[in-house]
Amino acid sequence: MKIENGERAKWLTLLKSVKFFKAFDDSDIAVFLDTGDVRHHKLHDYIFREGENGDSFYVILRGSVKIIKQGHHHEKKEVGNLEAGDNFGEMGLLMGLPRTASILTASDSYILKINAQDINSMPQSTQVKVYRAFAEFLAMRLKVTTEEKVFPNFY
C-alpha cells in the first residue's frame, strides 16, 4: 500500500524506530515512503519462496518471519527467525540470484518492500546509505556464522 499524506507522520515515526533506518535522516526515510511499498501480511503468508527470482529487499516494520530452507529430500527446515527492524532479500537484489530460502510470516506483520528500481531512483546519498546498511548487515551475519562454525558448542 502506498502511504497517504495523512498517515505519513505515523509511518515516518515508525520507520525512524526501526534499526535498519538508524543511519537515515528524515529526508532519506521520506524517500523510502515515496518509493517503497508497505504490505500487511497475515500469519503464515509467504513473502517469497526459495528459488524464485528476486529484485527486492524487505524491512520488517512490525511482526516477525521465519527463514525456511528446503533440504535434499524436499523437507522444509526452519533455519532462522527475523524480527521487526531486520531486513532480508538483499542477496537476491545485490547479486541477481534466485532466493536462497523461503520467508514465511511468524506473526501478523507489516513489511516494507523496496525493489532495485526504487533504489536506483533514490538520491545518490540515500543509495550510499542503503548499500552501507547492507554491508553492515552482511558483515554481522558473516561474523555470527563464523563464530558458530569456529565455536559450535560455545554459544
Number of C-alpha atoms within 10 A of each C-alpha: 9 12 17 11 8 8 9 15 13 11 18 17 12 13 25 16 14 16 16 20 20 13 14 18 11 13 11 19 20 17 16 22 20 15 19 19 18 21 16 15 18 15 14 15 16 15 15 15 19 16 13 14 15 23 20 20 19 20 25 25 25 19 20 21 27 21 20 20 19 17 9 7 6 8 9 13 13 14 11 11 15 18 18 19 20 18 21 19 23 24 18 18 19 15 10 14 14 17 20 19 21 21 25 22 23 20 17 16 22 19 25 21 21 22 18 15 11 17 20 11 12 17 11 11 10 21 16 13 15 18 14 13 18 18 13 11 17 14 12 12 12 12 12 12 13 12 13 13 10 10 10 10 7 7 6
